[in-house]
Amino acid sequence: MLFLTDVDHVSFEKANETRQNNLPSATVSLQVVIGLCKRKETAALKIKAAVS
């Protein structure tokens, strides 16, 4: 029983590490998406201004 508890603890620690490692890449991905949206919006505004 003690062995199982140790294994559970280790797998929990690994899961925690993985989650922390994934956070920066998720943040970067979100920043990229936001950047693309802003660029698209700016382009649309420029086209609208040119048409008017």
C-alpha positions as CSV (number, residue, x, y, z in Angstrom):
1,M,0.0,0.0,0.0
2,L,2.8,2.4,0.8
3,F,4.4,1.7,-2.6
4,L,1.1,2.6,-4.4
5,T,0.9,5.9,-2.4
6,D,4.5,6.7,-3.5
7,V,3.7,6.0,-7.1
8,D,0.6,8.2,-6.9
9,H,2.6,11.0,-5.4
10,V,5.2,10.7,-8.1
11,S,2.7,10.7,-11.0
12,F,0.9,13.7,-9.4
13,E,4.3,15.6,-9.3
14,K,4.9,14.7,-12.9
15,A,1.4,15.9,-13.9
16,N,2.0,19.1,-12.1
17,E,5.4,19.7,-13.8
18,T,3.8,19.0,-17.2
19,R,1.0,21.5,-16.5
20,Q,3.6,24.2,-15.6
21,N,5.6,23.5,-18.7
22,N,2.6,23.8,-20.9
23,L,1.5,27.1,-19.5
24,P,4.2,29.3,-21.2
25,S,3.5,27.7,-24.6
26,A,-0.3,28.2,-24.1
27,T,0.4,31.8,-23.2
28,V,2.5,32.3,-26.3
29,S,-0.1,30.7,-28.5
30,L,-2.8,33.0,-27.1
31,Q,-0.6,36.1,-27.7
32,V,-0.1,35.0,-31.4
33,V,-3.9,34.6,-31.9
34,I,-4.5,38.0,-30.3
35,G,-1.8,39.5,-32.5
36,L,-3.3,38.0,-35.7
37,C,-6.8,39.2,-34.7
38,K,-5.5,42.8,-34.2
39,R,-3.7,42.7,-37.5
40,K,-6.8,41.5,-39.3
41,E,-8.9,44.2,-37.6
42,T,-6.4,46.9,-38.5
43,A,-6.3,45.8,-42.2
44,A,-10.1,45.8,-42.3
45,L,-10.2,49.4,-40.9
46,K,-7.6,50.5,-43.5
47,I,-9.7,49.0,-46.3
48,K,-12.9,50.6,-44.9
49,A,-11.1,54.0,-44.8
50,A,-9.8,53.6,-48.3
51,V,-13.3,52.8,-49.7
52,S,-15.0,55.7,-47.9
